[in-house]
Amino acid sequence: MITKKFRLKNNEEALAILGAQDEQLKFLERELRVAIFVNHDPETTGATLTVKGSASNADKALKRLKDLLDEFYAEKLQPSAPEEYGELRPLSERPVYKSIFGEAVYPRGENQRKYLEAIALSDLVVGIGPAGTGKTFLAAAAALKALKTNLVTRIVLTRPIVEAGEKLGFLPGDISEKVLPYLKPLYDAFYTLLGPESFRILREDEVIETVPLAYMRGRTLESSFIILDEAQNTTPEQMKMFLTRMGRLSKVVVTGDITQIDLGEKRRSGLVLIKDILKKVKGVRIVQFANRDVVRHSLVTEILQAYEDWERENPGT
């Protein structure tokens, strides 16, 4: 057991590192298995953090604290967003998010850049396009950035449950176990960014909540970053219900692929209709991805194009 100290110069630094009600500090303690004590200095409005733990864990905690402070000052150097939704400011060369494994997340291509800029500037963003274009992954990265910078206090992940064969009621386990197969694609993004253990801790503390779309009815979600995935499988009524859950200081990102609709009546997809219904609503941004934006294996782009060509040559098949 060793002791190390980390100095914060003022209230701004303290809020950036500690988080609201010291939530960020508590998370670091649990994740890195250290104890962190805060000694506030009334004269300078700064604070001294005392980190206690094994040598390895204390070093990791110290590095994480330094990274958080560096990110805070880098954010301050960015130009503020315009009040109107006219021009999008360019993304900086800094990564959108840095994973727990040290991997930086950058936009790849023009449409990913537009998507991230839209998320930064708008409270409701719709990303439509083929699988593998980064819609869900980038939304997850943006959500974690918003959480880390105290723009929101929680992340809510949801998607419609379109049952194929088995009914949820007959599947074993509680509700979280029943819906795990449906929510697993969302989990994968957060595993990559946070690691399974950190993701588990945030879920247990309900900082990250995963819930089927049907369970959203009647709720109002404030100060939340809400991601609706696989939105092509919502009905118009479900989409309306979901969008009206949005509370104060919240941000919503809707993602989906209209070529993969599992509903019986494809024209009744909430994602298909949203472009017409919300096209005149100020503050809503819709970003359309194409096959060229796919960032999975290079074969995926060719497979998608081959299917598009075949469907065009064989209409109604």
C-alpha positions in Angstrom: 0.0 0.0 0.0 1.5 3.3 -1.1 0.2 6.9 -1.1 0.4 9.4 -3.9 -0.9 13.0 -4.2 -2.5 14.9 -7.1 -3.0 18.7 -6.9 -6.0 20.6 -8.3 -5.6 24.3 -8.6 -9.2 25.6 -8.6 -12.9 24.8 -8.5 -13.1 24.3 -12.3 -10.4 21.6 -12.1 -12.1 20.0 -9.1 -15.5 19.8 -10.8 -13.9 18.3 -13.9 -12.1 15.6 -12.0 -14.5 14.9 -9.2 -17.8 15.1 -11.1 -21.2 16.0 -9.7 -21.4 14.8 -6.1 -17.9 13.2 -6.6 -19.5 10.5 -8.9 -16.5 10.4 -11.2 -14.1 10.0 -8.3 -16.2 7.2 -6.8 -16.2 5.4 -10.1 -12.4 5.6 -10.3 -12.1 4.2 -6.8 -14.2 1.2 -7.7 -12.7 0.6 -11.1 -9.0 0.9 -10.1 -9.4 -0.5 -6.5 -7.9 2.5 -4.8 -9.0 4.9 -2.1 -9.0 8.6 -3.0 -9.3 11.3 -0.3 -10.1 14.9 -1.1 -8.7 17.8 1.0 -10.2 21.1 -0.2 -8.1 24.3 0.2 -10.5 27.2 1.1 -7.9 29.8 0.2 -7.2 28.7 -3.3 -10.5 26.9 -4.0 -8.3 24.0 -5.2 -7.9 20.6 -3.6 -5.3 17.9 -3.0 -6.3 14.3 -3.9 -4.5 11.6 -1.9 -4.5 8.2 -3.6 -3.9 5.0 -1.6 -3.5 1.6 -3.1 -1.1 -0.9 -4.5 1.8 0.7 -6.4 0.4 -0.5 -9.8 -3.2 0.7 -9.1 -2.0 4.0 -7.6 0.0 4.7 -10.7 -2.9 3.9 -12.9 -5.2 6.2 -10.9 -2.6 9.0 -11.1 -2.4 8.6 -14.9 -6.1 8.6 -15.2 -6.5 11.8 -13.2 -3.8 13.5 -15.3 -5.6 12.4 -18.5 -8.9 13.7 -17.3 -7.3 17.1 -16.5 -5.6 17.2 -19.9 -9.0 16.5 -21.6 -10.7 19.2 -19.5 -8.2 21.9 -20.7 -8.3 20.6 -24.3 -12.1 20.9 -24.2 -11.8 24.5 -23.0 -9.7 25.4 -26.0 -12.5 24.3 -28.4 -14.7 27.0 -29.9 -18.2 27.0 -28.4 -21.1 25.8 -30.5 -23.1 28.4 -32.3 -26.5 29.3 -30.9 -28.3 28.6 -34.2 -28.2 25.3 -36.1 -26.9 26.8 -39.3 -23.2 26.1 -39.8 -21.5 23.1 -38.2 -18.1 23.9 -36.6 -15.3 21.6 -37.8 -14.2 18.8 -35.5 -10.7 19.2 -34.0 -7.8 16.8 -34.5 -8.5 15.5 -31.0 -10.2 12.1 -30.7 -13.9 12.0 -29.9 -13.2 9.6 -27.1 -10.2 7.6 -25.8 -11.0 4.0 -24.7 -9.9 2.5 -21.4 -7.3 0.6 -23.5 -5.8 3.9 -24.8 -7.3 3.6 -28.3 -8.5 6.9 -29.8 -11.8 7.2 -31.6 -11.8 9.5 -34.6 -14.4 10.0 -37.4 -13.5 8.1 -40.5 -14.8 9.9 -43.5 -17.0 12.8 -44.2 -20.3 11.3 -43.1 -18.9 10.2 -39.8 -17.6 13.7 -39.2 -21.0 15.2 -40.0 -22.7 12.7 -37.7 -20.4 13.6 -34.8 -20.8 17.3 -35.4 -24.6 16.9 -35.5 -24.5 15.0 -32.2 -22.4 17.8 -30.7 -24.7 20.6 -31.8 -28.2 19.0 -31.8 -30.4 17.4 -29.2 -32.0 14.9 -31.6 -29.9 13.2 -34.3 -31.0 10.4 -36.6 -28.3 8.2 -38.2 -29.6 6.1 -41.1 -27.4 3.7 -43.1 -26.0 0.2 -43.7 -24.5 -2.0 -41.0 -20.9 -1.3 -40.2 -20.9 2.5 -40.8 -20.2 3.3 -37.2 -23.6 4.7 -36.3 -23.9 2.9 -32.9 -20.2 2.9 -32.0 -19.8 6.6 -32.6 -23.0 7.3 -30.6 -21.6 5.3 -27.7 -18.3 7.2 -27.9 -20.2 10.6 -27.9 -22.4 9.4 -25.0 -19.4 8.5 -22.9 -17.7 11.8 -23.7 -20.9 13.6 -22.5 -20.9 11.6 -19.3 -17.3 12.2 -18.6 -17.6 16.0 -19.2 -20.7 16.2 -17.0 -23.0 17.2 -19.8 -25.3 14.3 -18.8 -25.6 12.2 -15.6 -26.5 8.9 -17.2 -26.7 7.0 -20.5 -29.9 5.1 -21.5 -29.6 2.4 -24.2 -32.7 0.9 -25.8 -33.9 -0.9 -28.9 -37.2 -2.5 -30.0 -37.6 -6.2 -29.2 -38.8 -7.9 -32.4 -39.3 -11.5 -31.4 -38.6 -14.3 -33.8 -40.0 -17.5 -32.6 -39.6 -17.5 -28.8 -41.6 -15.1 -26.6 -39.8 -13.1 -23.9 -42.0 -14.5 -21.2 -40.9 -18.1 -21.9 -37.2 -17.3 -21.9 -35.2 -18.1 -18.7 -34.0 -15.4 -16.2 -35.1 -11.9 -15.2 -35.8 -9.1 -17.7 -32.2 -8.1 -18.1 -31.2 -11.7 -18.9 -34.2 -12.1 -21.3 -33.3 -9.1 -23.4 -29.5 -9.6 -23.3 -29.4 -11.2 -26.8 -31.3 -8.2 -28.2 -29.1 -5.6 -26.5 -25.8 -7.4 -27.1 -24.8 -5.3 -30.2 -25.1 -2.2 -28.0 -23.0 -3.9 -25.3 -20.3 -4.7 -27.8 -19.6 -1.0 -28.4 -19.3 -0.2 -24.7 -17.1 -3.2 -24.1 -14.7 -1.9 -26.7 -14.7 1.6 -25.2 -14.9 0.9 -21.5 -14.0 -2.8 -21.0 -16.5 -5.3 -19.6 -15.7 -4.6 -15.9 -16.2 -0.8 -16.1 -19.3 -1.3 -18.1 -20.6 -3.7 -15.5 -19.9 -1.2 -12.7 -21.7 1.6 -14.5 -24.7 -0.6 -15.2 -24.9 -1.8 -11.6 -24.8 1.9 -10.4 -27.5 2.7 -13.1 -25.2 5.3 -14.6 -25.7 3.3 -17.8 -29.2 1.8 -18.2 -30.2 -0.8 -20.8 -33.9 -1.3 -21.3 -36.3 -2.7 -24.0 -38.2 0.1 -25.9 -41.5 -1.2 -24.5 -40.4 -0.3 -21.0 -39.8 3.3 -21.9 -43.5 4.2 -21.8 -44.5 6.8 -19.2 -41.0 7.8 -18.4 -39.3 11.3 -18.7 -35.5 11.1 -19.0 -33.7 14.2 -17.9 -30.0 15.0 -18.1 -29.6 11.8 -20.1 -27.9 10.7 -23.3 -30.4 8.3 -24.9 -29.5 5.9 -27.8 -32.3 4.1 -29.7 -30.6 1.4 -31.8 -32.2 -0.8 -34.6 -34.9 1.9 -34.9 -36.0 0.5 -38.3 -38.0 -2.1 -36.3 -40.1 0.5 -34.4 -43.6 1.3 -35.4 -44.6 5.0 -35.9 -46.4 4.8 -32.6 -43.4 3.4 -30.8 -41.1 6.1 -32.3 -43.5 8.9 -31.2 -43.6 7.4 -27.7 -39.8 7.1 -27.5 -39.1 10.7 -28.8 -41.5 12.2 -26.3 -39.6 10.6 -23.4 -37.0 13.3 -23.8 -36.6 15.5 -20.8 -34.6 18.7 -20.0 -30.8 18.7 -20.7 -31.1 15.4 -22.6 -29.8 14.3 -26.0 -31.2 11.6 -28.2 -29.5 9.6 -31.0 -31.6 7.3 -33.2 -29.8 4.8 -35.4 -31.0 2.2 -37.9 -30.8 0.6 -41.3 -34.0 0.8 -43.4 -32.8 -2.2 -45.6 -33.1 -4.5 -42.5 -36.6 -4.0 -41.4 -38.1 -7.1 -39.6 -41.6 -5.7 -39.2 -44.4 -7.3 -41.2 -45.4 -4.1 -42.9 -42.1 -2.4 -43.8 -43.7 0.9 -44.8 -44.9 1.3 -41.2 -41.4 1.5 -39.9 -41.0 4.5 -37.6 -37.5 5.1 -39.0 -38.8 5.3 -42.6 -41.5 7.9 -41.7 -39.4 10.0 -39.3 -37.7 11.8 -42.2 -41.0 13.2 -43.5 -42.6 13.8 -40.1 -39.7 15.7 -38.5 -38.2 17.4 -41.7 -39.5 20.8 -40.6 -38.6 20.5 -36.9 -35.7 22.9 -36.1 -32.9 21.3 -34.2 -33.4 17.8 -35.6 -30.5 16.5 -37.8 -30.7 13.5 -40.0 -27.4 12.0 -41.3 -27.5 9.5 -44.2 -24.7 7.0 -44.5 -23.9 5.0 -47.6 -22.1 1.8 -48.5 -18.8 3.7 -48.9 -18.9 4.6 -45.2 -18.7 1.0 -44.1 -15.7 0.6 -41.8 -15.9 -3.2 -41.2 -14.0 -5.8 -43.3 -13.5 -4.5 -46.9 -15.7 -7.4 -48.2 -18.7 -6.0 -46.3 -19.0 -3.0 -48.7 -18.8 -5.3 -51.7 -21.4 -7.7 -50.2 -23.8 -4.8 -49.6 -23.3 -3.5 -53.2 -23.9 -7.0 -54.6 -27.2 -7.3 -52.7 -28.3 -3.9 -53.8 -27.5 -4.8 -57.5 -29.4 -8.1 -57.2 -32.5 -6.5 -55.6 -32.5 -3.8 -58.3 -32.4 -6.5 -61.0 -35.0 -8.7 -59.3 -37.7 -6.4 -57.9 -40.3 -8.0 -55.7 -38.3 -11.2 -55.2 
